């Protein structure tokens, strides 16, 4: 129980605000650029309501690393209604993510915890984020 409380606290800190979520939307994007070995960022899409990045993070400070999809709102009063990973062939980790919908203000970030990078359960290549402001599709290298 302590681990779950710690993970929820970390998710709130990661989000910089309210929630930890699963999300989906659509626009078209190009491959992401690798910022460093542990972070990939989706190309910004002109007019997209969100921007995305993937980071490898120790979510409970116990050397348990997970891929984390971070979704940042570029709009006020954004509601994330769906997140589709790898065209529906990958699901977020069910132990760490709150059900949708999630509300975000401009600049707020939502975190979706996936799986450990070496697990082969979900090698994220594409995510489609659906919001009340439209859909955006982001591709990752």
Order of alpha helices (4+ residues) and beta strands (2+ residues): alpha-beta-beta-beta-beta-beta-beta-beta-beta-beta
